Structures are given as structure tokens and as C-alpha cells.
């Protein structure tokens, strides 16, 4: 199952009387490179439902960090990775 999206969570939190500050703190877990990689994986599952189908991923600037993160989590979906520059992810 897919994780809840921030817009869905935002609506629910407001309905239950959470303050904007509380809501933002709770939503921060969805604002990460790891979560973005999971979002891309959800999209790829829809676009390429056969798990044996591979694709190339290109990353430039922040996209380089994003692509490296995706590759670390979902390397089985990649045919290859093209990076405009690399970022040391040991501190992320």
C-alpha cells in the first residue's frame, strides 16, 4: 500500500484541530529525499508494472543526490544511472 500523501494528511490534521505548527512538524517526515525516492518508485510501478523492466535515471545538481538515493534503495529497478556530479551521501 502507498503511504498517505501530505495533502491528505494536512486535511486530516486540520479536521482534528491540530495547529499549523503541529501540522508542519508532523508533515516534515514526508519532505525528504528518501520519501521523494519512494514517490518515484510508486510512479515507476504504475508506468512499468513488470519489475523486470529497467530504466535509466539521470541526475543533475540536487537530482544527483536524489538519483543516488533512489539507486541505493531501488537498484533492482535501474538499468543504469547517469550523474552530472556526485554527492557524498554519508552525511545524509
PEQUIKA-V284839 format. One record per backbone hydrogen bond with DSSP energy under -0.5 kcal/mol. NH is the residue of the N-H (numbers start at 1). CO is the residue of the C=O. Records with the same first field share a line. If there is no record, write none. Layout:
NH->CO ; CO
This chain:
8->5
9->5
10->6
11->7
12->8
13->9
14->10
15->11
16->12
17->14
18->13
23->19
24->20
25->21
26->22
27->23
28->24
29->26
30->27
31->28
32->30
36->32
37->33
38->34
39->35
40->36
41->37
42->38
43->39
44->40
45->41
46->42
47->43
48->44
51->49
53->50
55->77
57->80
59->82
63->60
64->61
65->61
66->62
67->63
68->64
69->65
70->66
71->67
72->68
73->69
74->70
75->71
77->74
78->75
79->55
80->55
82->57
83->81
84->59
89->87
91->88
92->89
